[in-house]
Amino acid sequence: MNNLALPVIALLLSGCADLGTQFKAADEPKDGARARLRVVANMLVKAVPEKACIDWSAPGAGTVFGGIFGSSGYRGRSLNMPGAPRDGKSAGELYVTADKPFTLVLLTTPEGVAYNGRLYQCSVSGSFVPEENKDYEASIFIEPAQKSCSIKVVELGSPSVPVPVKNAERCQ
């Protein structure tokens, strides 16, 4: 078992604690201060709105990109944000509450990512605070050669500006 498999298994098991998030899209605000977020990934993506930690029982927690079964989330949805997703990855756009944390949890599918004839699995979670009326793009970067993965968030513009992302742990 590679070094990434154990964290993936642990995160999958913790995610199974509340399978309800698998079957519903993450809530997005209907009014008030909002920002737009494009998520770019080829894997399962879940979100916990208005929290800087992972709590699957929190109001609004749910799927951004679904897996094999359950909600498809926002995959393929466009809010006409500027630019286009890169690398041929799937993308979906949603509204997020401004000035409150937004937590993303990204997981590779059980098949993993092929690299040099081996399959790697990866999981990562992070939280950032979007600002009102701004556009953001969150991407996952899997580096099988380094056996690591990370979340990168940028504010879209000319040029795009990196946004600090804090590691998100399970809520206490």
KETOR-571455 format. One line per 8 residues: number of its first residue (from 1); their letters; for each residue x, y, z of C-alpha. Coordinates in nm, 2 decimals. Example, Ala and Ser with C-alpha at 12.3 -4.5 7.8 and 13.67 -1.06 7.14 Angstrom:
<atoms>
1) AS) 1.23/-0.45/0.78 | 1.37/-0.11/0.71
</atoms>
This chain:
<atoms>
1) MNNLALPV) 0.00/0.00/0.00 | 0.15/0.34/-0.10 | 0.19/0.63/0.14 | -0.11/0.81/0.01 | -0.36/0.52/0.04 | -0.39/0.54/0.42 | -0.50/0.90/0.43 | -0.74/0.84/0.15
9) IALLLSGC) -0.90/0.54/0.33 | -0.93/0.74/0.65 | -1.09/1.03/0.47 | -1.33/0.80/0.28 | -1.43/0.63/0.60 | -1.49/0.97/0.78 | -1.69/1.08/0.47 | -1.90/0.77/0.50
17) ADLGTQFK) -2.01/0.88/0.84 | -2.27/1.09/0.68 | -2.36/0.95/0.33 | -2.63/1.22/0.30 | -2.37/1.45/0.14 | -2.32/1.20/-0.13 | -2.68/1.23/-0.25 | -2.73/1.61/-0.25
25) AADEPKDG) -2.55/1.90/-0.40 | -2.38/2.14/-0.16 | -2.61/2.44/-0.08 | -2.53/2.77/-0.24 | -2.66/3.11/-0.12 | -2.96/3.25/-0.30 | -2.90/3.61/-0.20 | -2.68/3.83/0.02
33) ARARLRVV) -2.31/3.88/-0.03 | -2.18/3.62/-0.27 | -1.88/3.52/-0.48 | -1.85/3.27/-0.77 | -1.63/2.96/-0.76 | -1.52/2.73/-1.04 | -1.40/2.39/-0.92 | -1.17/2.21/-1.17
41) ANMLVKAV) -1.11/1.84/-1.10 | -1.15/1.49/-1.22 | -1.25/1.34/-0.89 | -1.51/1.35/-0.61 | -1.54/1.69/-0.46 | -1.74/1.77/-0.15 | -1.79/2.11/0.02 | -1.88/2.24/0.36
49) PEKACIDW) -2.01/2.60/0.32 | -1.96/2.86/0.59 | -1.71/2.64/0.79 | -1.33/2.63/0.80 | -1.34/2.26/0.90 | -1.50/1.93/0.78 | -1.84/1.86/0.93 | -2.06/1.65/0.71
57) SAPGAGTV) -2.36/1.72/0.93 | -2.33/2.10/0.89 | -2.62/2.27/0.71 | -2.54/2.30/0.34 | -2.27/2.03/0.33 | -2.28/1.83/0.01 | -2.14/1.74/-0.33 | -1.97/1.97/-0.58
65) FGGIFGSS) -1.87/1.68/-0.82 | -2.04/1.35/-0.76 | -1.89/1.01/-0.79 | -2.03/0.70/-0.96 | -2.37/0.73/-0.79 | -2.55/1.00/-0.60 | -2.56/1.37/-0.68 | -2.37/1.50/-0.98
73) GYRGRSLN) -2.34/1.83/-0.79 | -2.24/2.13/-1.01 | -2.04/1.93/-1.27 | -2.07/2.10/-1.61 | -2.27/2.40/-1.47 | -2.16/2.75/-1.60 | -2.22/3.08/-1.44 | -2.04/3.25/-1.73
81) MPGAPRDG) -1.73/3.31/-1.53 | -1.42/3.46/-1.71 | -1.16/3.22/-1.86 | -1.20/2.86/-1.91 | -1.08/2.55/-1.71 | -0.75/2.42/-1.81 | -0.60/2.07/-1.87 | -0.92/1.93/-2.01
89) KSAGELYV) -1.05/1.86/-1.66 | -1.41/1.87/-1.56 | -1.54/2.20/-1.42 | -1.84/2.33/-1.25 | -1.94/2.67/-1.12 | -2.14/2.77/-0.81 | -2.21/3.06/-0.58 | -2.05/3.07/-0.24
97) TADKPFTL) -2.12/3.30/0.06 | -1.88/3.59/0.07 | -1.68/3.67/0.38 | -1.73/3.33/0.54 | -1.50/3.03/0.51 | -1.57/2.77/0.24 | -1.42/2.42/0.28 | -1.35/2.19/-0.01
105) VLLTTPEG) -1.26/1.82/0.02 | -1.12/1.66/-0.30 | -1.07/1.28/-0.34 | -0.94/1.07/-0.63 | -1.18/0.80/-0.74 | -1.10/0.45/-0.62 | -0.92/0.39/-0.95 | -0.66/0.65/-0.86
113) VAYNGRLY) -0.43/0.83/-1.10 | -0.20/0.63/-1.32 | 0.17/0.72/-1.32 | 0.46/0.51/-1.44 | 0.24/0.20/-1.44 | 0.12/0.24/-1.08 | -0.21/0.38/-0.94 | -0.19/0.66/-0.69
121) QCSVSGSF) -0.47/0.79/-0.47 | -0.49/1.13/-0.31 | -0.71/1.33/-0.08 | -0.68/1.69/0.03 | -0.90/1.94/0.20 | -0.87/2.32/0.24 | -1.06/2.63/0.34 | -1.05/2.98/0.21
129) VPEENKDY) -1.26/3.30/0.26 | -1.41/3.44/-0.07 | -1.47/3.81/-0.11 | -1.80/3.96/-0.23 | -1.84/3.99/-0.61 | -1.51/3.81/-0.69 | -1.45/3.51/-0.91 | -1.23/3.22/-0.79
137) EASIFIEP) -1.10/2.89/-0.94 | -1.01/2.60/-0.72 | -0.80/2.32/-0.87 | -0.65/2.00/-0.74 | -0.29/1.92/-0.83 | -0.19/1.56/-0.80 | 0.19/1.50/-0.81 | 0.23/1.12/-0.83
145) AQKSCSIK) 0.61/1.15/-0.87 | 0.62/1.33/-0.53 | 0.33/1.12/-0.39 | 0.14/1.44/-0.29 | -0.16/1.65/-0.38 | -0.27/2.01/-0.31 | -0.55/2.25/-0.35 | -0.47/2.57/-0.54
153) VVELGSPS) -0.72/2.86/-0.53 | -0.68/3.18/-0.74 | -0.89/3.49/-0.78 | -0.96/3.52/-1.15 | -0.84/3.83/-1.32 | -0.56/3.97/-1.52 | -0.34/3.83/-1.38 | -0.49/3.57/-1.15
161) VPVPVKNA) -0.40/3.61/-0.79 | -0.32/3.32/-0.56 | -0.55/3.30/-0.25 | -0.43/3.15/0.08 | -0.58/2.81/0.15 | -0.57/2.67/0.51 | -0.56/2.30/0.57 | -0.91/2.19/0.69
169) ERCQ) -0.94/1.92/0.95 | -1.25/1.75/1.10 | -1.44/1.99/1.32 | -1.40/1.93/1.69
</atoms>
